[in-house]
């Protein structure tokens, strides 16, 4: 399953998104002889009623569009193919660091947005 940075004891400390990623890669590993599974990651946030691409080093405002061929989508959203779990975790980390945050009374770096991480 790639070269995961997580040892079994570390897995107990993971949240639901990270655990879900690990399960997806474990499942793909069990099916590798029967199925060809391609995984892509995208990560965006909704902040002040705007959509921003969290994997783009120069993020721009995204627009939601509809196409008869591909349906509803975010035009210009970065999609990265991942072959190993550590790549997915890296994109999760990069996108998380690009989220809009600010200080609150309860938390020094509180998220100010809603995030959508898609596999």
NORURVEN-V948250 format. One record per residue. SS is DSSP state (A for helix, B for strand, O for the rest). PSI is psi in degrees with one decimal (999 if undefined). OMEGA is omega in degrees with one decimal (999 if undefined). Layout:
# NORURVEN-V948250
ss->[SS;SS]
psi->[PSI;PSI]
omega->[OMEGA;OMEGA]
This chain:
# NORURVEN-V948250
ss->[O;O;O;O;O;O;O;A;A;A;A;O;O;O;O;A;A;A;A;A;A;A;A;A;A;A;A;A;A;A;O;O;O;O;O;O;O;O;B;B;B;B;B;B;B;B;B;O;O;B;B;B;B;O;O;O;O;O;O;O;B;B;B;B;B;B;B;O;O;O;B;B;B;B;B;O;O;O;O;B;B;B;O;O;A;A;A;A;A;A;A;A;A;A;A;A;A;O;O;O;B;B;O;O;O;O;O;O;O;B;B;O;O;B;B;B;B;B;O]
psi->[55.8;-159.4;79.7;144.3;2.5;126.1;162.7;-41.3;-27.1;-29.0;-29.1;-21.2;-1.3;151.6;-178.5;-37.3;-46.4;-41.1;-39.5;-41.7;-45.7;-41.8;-38.8;-44.8;-34.8;-44.0;-45.8;-39.1;-39.9;-21.9;6.0;-26.7;-18.0;-33.5;151.6;103.1;118.1;128.5;133.8;146.9;137.7;156.7;119.9;164.9;153.3;116.3;125.5;44.6;24.2;148.6;131.6;139.7;116.4;-8.3;-2.4;123.9;-24.0;73.0;142.4;163.0;131.7;154.5;140.1;129.4;162.9;134.5;140.1;-27.1;-44.7;-2.7;-153.9;132.0;166.2;109.2;125.2;1.7;131.8;130.1;126.2;127.0;137.5;132.6;-23.2;153.0;-36.4;-28.6;-43.7;-42.5;-34.2;-43.3;-35.5;-41.5;-46.7;-49.3;-41.1;-36.5;-18.6;-2.3;151.6;124.2;159.6;165.2;140.5;176.1;-30.1;-23.8;132.6;-32.0;63.8;138.0;139.4;12.9;173.4;135.9;147.1;109.5;119.7;134.0;999]
omega->[178.8;178.3;-178.4;176.4;-173.7;171.4;-176.5;-178.4;177.2;-176.4;178.6;-177.0;-176.5;175.1;-174.3;-179.9;179.6;177.6;179.0;177.0;179.1;179.6;177.8;-179.7;175.6;179.0;180.0;179.4;-179.5;-177.3;-172.2;179.2;-176.9;-173.5;171.5;-175.5;177.1;179.7;175.2;-178.5;166.1;-175.2;178.9;176.2;172.4;-177.0;-177.6;177.3;175.5;175.9;178.6;177.5;-177.1;178.4;178.6;179.9;176.5;-171.5;176.9;177.3;179.7;176.5;174.3;-179.2;176.2;-179.5;178.3;-176.7;-175.4;177.9;-179.4;-177.9;174.3;-178.5;177.1;-179.8;178.7;173.2;-178.8;174.6;178.1;178.1;-176.2;-178.4;-178.7;176.6;178.8;179.0;177.9;178.0;175.9;178.9;-179.8;-179.8;178.8;179.6;179.5;-178.9;177.9;178.5;172.1;-177.1;173.6;177.3;-176.3;-171.3;-176.9;-179.4;-179.2;176.8;179.3;-173.5;170.2;-178.6;177.3;177.7;-173.8;173.5;999]
